[in-house]
Amino acid sequence: MKKYDYIADQLYQRIINNEFNETQKIPTEDQLINEYNVSRNTIRSAIKILTKMGLLYPVQGSGLFIKPPQKPDTVYLSSTQGVTADHDGKTIVNQLIDFKLLEADEALAKRMLCQIGTPIYYIIRLRIVDSIPYAVEYTYYNKEIVPYMGHEIVEGSIFDYLKNDLKLSFGFADKYISAAKLNVYDSQLLQLKEGDPSIVIEDNVHLSNGVLFNSSKIIYNYQLANFYMVAQ
């Protein structure tokens, strides 16, 4: 994990743990430089991550203030931190529906921006938050970049595994958001009715070098999911 990612994670945890409730602002750049013993550029990179997430906003001459979302259990559209981090303090269960290793055919190779025949992990999970079905997740991972996936990983936090164990450096994610009616299969998993509305987010996640390693389609329970981003 890069230093600025680590500091961004630390500041995020401090914010959600209400450490700065009294002032509603984080320490100054100079204070953070001394506290974490890093360069100014590293601190600014960490702050940029939290600002893009919508957690901080600058006030000229006064510092960086905390701007939490108005709704609880909010998915940060400008982040790739994952469901577990978006629902801090909640009980998250990942029910594995399907897990297999595929060879990319022409269509999958086009989707994953890889060669035909590339080994690709395919995972279907039901994400459950506090015992309520929250989202159905259909995900592909390029095995040449993510060399190992096991049941113990896919039933836990894949995000934590990729970031903390494999030390992958996330770059950016292209997100496509749409609305759709639930089919029979997804409605049964989400314990909703066929034809009920759903919010669908398709993600293509790239490393910091621009290489695509993950493509997913997530179908959210419309009764539970809230989404948040900052427009600049």
Backbone torsions as a table, in degrees:
resi	resn	phi	psi	omega
1	MET	NA	132.5	178.4
2	LYS	-70.1	155.2	-175.4
3	LYS	-58.4	-41.6	-177.2
4	TYR	-69.1	-31.1	174.7
5	ASP	-65.2	-44.3	179.3
6	TYR	-60.5	-45.5	-178.8
7	ILE	-67.3	-38.7	176.5
8	ALA	-60.8	-42.2	177.6
9	ASP	-63.0	-43.4	-179.4
10	GLN	-63.5	-44.3	179.6
11	LEU	-67.1	-37.2	177.0
12	TYR	-59.3	-47.2	179.7
13	GLN	-63.1	-39.4	180.0
14	ARG	-66.5	-35.3	178.8
15	ILE	-68.2	-48.9	-176.7
16	ILE	-71.8	-19.1	174.6
17	ASN	-87.8	8.9	172.8
18	ASN	65.0	28.1	-179.5
19	GLU	-64.6	-29.2	-175.0
20	PHE	-107.4	23.9	-175.8
21	ASN	-59.4	-35.3	-174.3
22	GLU	-65.2	-42.8	-177.2
23	THR	-99.6	-21.6	-174.9
24	GLN	58.3	30.4	175.4
25	LYS	-146.9	154.6	179.2
26	ILE	-89.2	166.5	177.6
27	PRO	-59.3	162.0	179.6
28	THR	-68.6	165.2	176.9
29	GLU	-55.2	-46.5	-178.0
30	ASP	-62.1	-40.9	178.8
31	GLN	-63.7	-41.7	179.8
32	LEU	-69.0	-36.4	176.3
33	ILE	-59.8	-45.5	179.8
34	ASN	-69.2	-39.3	-177.1
35	GLU	-66.7	-42.3	-176.0
36	TYR	-99.7	-5.7	177.5
37	ASN	55.5	51.9	179.8
38	VAL	-133.4	177.4	-178.3
39	SER	-79.3	165.8	177.5
40	ARG	-64.2	-38.1	179.3
41	ASN	-62.3	-37.3	178.8
42	THR	-64.9	-44.5	178.4
43	ILE	-62.8	-42.6	-179.0
44	ARG	-66.2	-34.8	177.1
45	SER	-66.4	-39.9	177.9
46	ALA	-65.1	-43.1	179.7
47	ILE	-64.4	-37.0	179.2
48	LYS	-61.3	-39.6	178.6
49	ILE	-61.2	-47.2	-177.5
50	LEU	-70.3	-31.4	177.7
51	THR	-69.0	-42.2	177.8
52	LYS	-63.9	-32.1	177.2
53	MET	-71.1	-18.0	-178.3
54	GLY	91.9	13.0	-179.6
55	LEU	-85.6	-24.1	-177.2
56	LEU	-130.0	150.8	170.8
57	TYR	-143.3	142.1	-176.8
58	PRO	-86.7	143.3	169.8
59	VAL	-121.3	117.0	-173.5
60	GLN	-56.9	125.8	178.6
61	GLY	83.8	-6.0	-176.6
62	SER	-121.0	-19.7	177.9
63	GLY	115.7	-164.4	-177.7
64	LEU	-106.6	120.0	-176.0
65	PHE	-102.4	154.1	-177.5
66	ILE	-86.8	133.4	-179.1
67	LYS	-130.7	81.8	179.6
68	PRO	-72.5	153.5	176.3
69	PRO	-64.4	153.9	-176.9
70	GLN	-78.6	-19.1	-179.1
71	LYS	-111.5	142.6	177.9
72	PRO	-74.1	164.4	174.7
73	ASP	52.6	51.5	-174.8
74	THR	-99.0	135.7	174.6
75	VAL	-85.1	123.2	178.8
76	TYR	-82.5	107.3	-177.4
77	LEU	-67.7	-23.6	-178.9
78	SER	-90.1	11.6	-177.9
79	SER	-129.6	160.1	174.1
80	THR	-115.9	28.5	-170.1
81	GLN	-75.5	-18.5	174.9
82	GLY	97.6	163.5	-175.7
83	VAL	-62.3	-40.3	-177.2
84	THR	-59.5	-46.9	179.7
85	ALA	-69.5	-33.1	179.7
86	ASP	-70.4	-16.6	-178.4
87	HIS	-126.0	53.2	-178.8
88	ASP	-58.1	132.2	179.4
89	GLY	91.4	-9.8	178.6
90	LYS	-92.3	159.2	174.7
91	THR	-88.2	115.9	-177.9
92	ILE	-107.0	125.9	174.7
93	VAL	-119.8	131.4	177.6
94	ASN	-108.8	103.1	-178.9
95	GLN	-86.7	117.0	-178.1
96	LEU	-79.0	122.6	-179.8
97	ILE	-99.0	-42.0	-179.8
98	ASP	-153.4	146.5	-177.7
99	PHE	-155.0	115.9	-177.5
100	LYS	-151.7	163.0	176.2
101	LEU	-108.3	123.8	-177.7
102	LEU	-112.0	162.1	165.5
103	GLU	-104.1	129.4	-174.9
104	ALA	-64.1	122.5	170.4
105	ASP	-85.1	-171.8	-175.6
106	GLU	-60.9	-42.6	-177.8
107	ALA	-67.8	-44.2	-178.9
108	LEU	-70.0	-36.7	177.2
109	ALA	-62.1	-37.5	177.4
110	LYS	-66.9	-39.9	179.5
111	ARG	-67.5	-41.2	-175.8
112	MET	-91.2	0.5	-179.8
113	LEU	54.0	48.2	-178.3
114	CYS	-134.9	178.9	178.7
115	GLN	-78.8	148.4	172.4
116	ILE	-59.2	135.6	-178.3
117	GLY	95.2	-8.3	178.1
118	THR	-62.4	134.1	177.8
119	PRO	-71.0	130.4	-176.1
120	ILE	-130.4	126.8	172.1
121	TYR	-76.7	136.4	176.3
122	TYR	-122.3	125.5	-174.1
123	ILE	-132.4	133.5	168.7
124	ILE	-116.7	124.9	178.2
125	ARG	-130.7	147.2	168.6
126	LEU	-101.5	120.0	179.4
127	ARG	-92.1	123.3	-175.7
128	ILE	-118.0	125.8	-179.0
129	VAL	-115.0	118.6	-178.5
130	ASP	49.0	48.4	174.0
131	SER	72.9	6.3	179.7
132	ILE	-112.9	128.0	177.3
133	PRO	-58.1	124.4	-171.4
134	TYR	-108.6	-41.9	-177.4
135	ALA	-160.5	148.8	170.6
136	VAL	-104.6	130.1	-172.0
137	GLU	-120.8	120.8	175.2
138	TYR	-109.8	117.0	-169.1
139	THR	-135.1	141.8	173.6
140	TYR	-118.4	138.7	174.4
141	TYR	-129.5	134.0	177.2
142	ASN	-73.9	116.1	-177.0
143	LYS	-67.4	-21.7	177.4
144	GLU	-70.0	-19.5	177.7
145	ILE	-105.2	-36.0	176.2
146	VAL	-111.6	87.9	-168.1
147	PRO	-67.8	-23.5	-178.2
148	TYR	-138.4	133.6	169.5
149	MET	-135.0	132.7	176.4
150	GLY	-131.9	168.7	-178.1
151	HIS	-57.5	-37.1	-178.3
152	GLU	-65.8	-25.6	179.2
153	ILE	-83.8	-48.9	-175.4
154	VAL	-70.8	-20.2	175.3
155	GLU	-88.8	-1.5	175.7
156	GLY	-111.4	-143.6	179.0
157	SER	-97.7	104.8	177.5
158	ILE	-63.2	-37.2	179.4
159	PHE	-57.0	-48.3	-179.9
160	ASP	-62.0	-40.1	179.8
161	TYR	-62.5	-46.9	-178.5
162	LEU	-64.8	-41.2	-173.7
163	LYS	-82.1	-44.0	-171.8
164	ASN	-93.9	-33.9	-178.9
165	ASP	-92.4	-48.8	179.5
166	LEU	-84.0	-13.8	178.6
167	LYS	58.8	35.3	177.2
168	LEU	-70.0	142.3	179.6
169	SER	-100.5	102.8	-177.9
170	PHE	-70.6	140.1	178.4
171	GLY	-105.6	-72.6	-177.8
172	PHE	-153.5	164.1	178.2
173	ALA	-130.5	132.1	170.0
174	ASP	-88.3	126.1	-177.2
175	LYS	-119.2	131.7	177.3
176	TYR	-119.9	121.5	-173.4
177	ILE	-113.1	132.4	179.8
178	SER	-147.2	170.1	175.1
179	ALA	-114.9	145.5	-179.7
180	ALA	-153.3	163.1	173.9
181	LYS	-91.3	141.6	-178.3
182	LEU	-69.0	136.6	170.7
183	ASN	-83.1	178.9	-176.4
184	VAL	-60.4	-45.8	-174.9
185	TYR	-62.8	-52.3	-177.5
186	ASP	-68.7	-34.4	178.8
187	SER	-64.5	-36.4	177.8
188	GLN	-67.2	-41.2	179.0
189	LEU	-64.9	-39.5	-177.4
190	LEU	-87.2	-0.8	-179.6
191	GLN	57.8	42.2	175.7
192	LEU	-121.0	-174.9	-178.4
193	LYS	-96.7	145.3	173.2
194	GLU	-57.6	133.9	-178.6
195	GLY	91.2	-9.2	174.2
196	ASP	-61.6	153.7	178.8
197	PRO	-71.6	156.3	173.9
198	SER	-146.7	156.4	173.6
199	ILE	-105.6	128.9	-175.3
200	VAL	-117.1	128.2	174.4
201	ILE	-120.2	122.5	174.3
202	GLU	-103.2	125.9	-176.4
203	ASP	-113.8	136.2	164.9
204	ASN	-121.2	112.8	-171.9
205	VAL	-106.6	130.6	-176.1
206	HIS	-114.4	150.6	171.6
207	LEU	-73.6	172.0	-179.2
208	SER	-64.9	-18.9	176.3
209	ASN	-89.6	5.3	176.3
210	GLY	92.1	-5.3	-177.0
211	VAL	-76.7	129.9	176.7
212	LEU	-75.9	129.0	178.6
213	PHE	-126.0	-11.8	-173.9
214	ASN	-147.2	132.9	173.8
215	SER	-133.6	133.8	-175.5
216	SER	-144.2	159.1	172.7
217	LYS	-130.2	120.8	-176.6
218	ILE	-119.3	125.8	-178.4
219	ILE	-108.9	115.8	-171.5
220	TYR	-97.0	146.1	170.8
221	ASN	-68.2	114.1	-174.2
222	TYR	-64.7	-19.4	-178.4
223	GLN	-78.4	-16.3	-172.2
224	LEU	-118.0	-34.3	-167.8
225	ALA	-78.1	132.5	171.0
226	ASN	-121.7	144.8	-177.0
227	PHE	-126.7	149.1	-172.7
228	TYR	-148.1	137.4	170.7
229	MET	-156.4	162.8	178.1
230	VAL	-106.8	128.9	175.4
231	ALA	-94.2	130.4	-177.6
232	GLN	-121.9	NA	NA
